[in-house]
C-alpha cells in the first residue's frame, strides 16, 4: 500500500520521475493481476528493474523498436490486459506517432503510454533527446488524453489513476532527481480535473509538470511586488478543466501558462484555443521552450537559460503587466 507522506515525498524527490514511476508500477502490481508493462529496452532506465525481477511474466522488453512497442501493447490491451508502455519521450511520441494514432487513438484502446524524460531533463544527450514537442503531437490525436504530473507524488497518483482509466492515455514525465516537491501529503487526484493550489485576485498562472513548483515560487515573488496570483496545476492538458479556466477568464487581468514544453502546441496553445471563444477574455502570456533546436547542456542550466525558473517567470509576468 502506497503512503502519501512527507517522508515518502522526500524519498521520491531524490529518486526522480523515472525511479518513482518504477516504484509506482511495482506497488500497482500488488493489486492488479492483469497488469502488463512493456518497455523499448528501458527496463532499468525507466525504473522498472525491481518490477521485472518480481513479475517477470508481466514485463516485456520489445527492444529499441517503439513502433512494435505500441503495436504489441495495443494487442495486449485488446485482449483485456491493463497495459503500460514506456520509452523516452521523443522516440515514443514521434517515432511511434503513427502507431499511437492508429493502434491507440483510432482503435480507442486503453494503452497507457508513459514518456520518460519529457522536457529537457535528458538534453545532456543532445537534441535527439529533447522531449518538447510530445504534448503537441499527442494532443492532436482524437480520443487521446494527455497528462503531465506536477511532481513525483503526483506521478504515483497518476499511475494508479491511469490503471483505472478507460481510454488511450499519454503520460509525460518531466524533471530530474532531487527536483522540489509540490505536494507533501495525500490529496485528491483525478485525471481531467485541475487543482487550484493558490488563490489570488489579479492574475492566474496555469502550469503543469515541473513548472507547477516554479510557478508557486514565482507567485511568492509577485506577491512581494503587489501582484496577487492564482496558481493552477493543470496536470491534464487534454481534456482541459474548462471550469477552472472559465473562472480565470472572468476574474483575472492576465492568464499565464507555464510548461516544460515548446510554446507551440502544448498547454499554452490549448488554453489559447479555449480562450479564443470568449469575446472579452484577458490577455495571455505563454511561457515555455522557444521554437528552436536547443543546446546540449545540464538540466537546471537549460531551465534557467530558457526562463523556466521562478525569478524569470515572475519577471516576465511583471514586464507583461507594465
Beta strands, then each sheet from edge to edge (+ up, - down):
strand 1: 35-39
strand 2: 59-61
strand 3: 82-88
strand 4: 111-116
strand 5: 145-147
strand 6: 169-172
strand 7: 195-198
strand 8: 203-207
strand 9: 229-233
strand 10: 236-238
strand 11: 254-262
strand 12: 283-289
sheet 1: 2+ 1+ 3+ 4+ 6+ 5+ 10-
sheet 2: 7+ 9- 8- 11- 12-
end
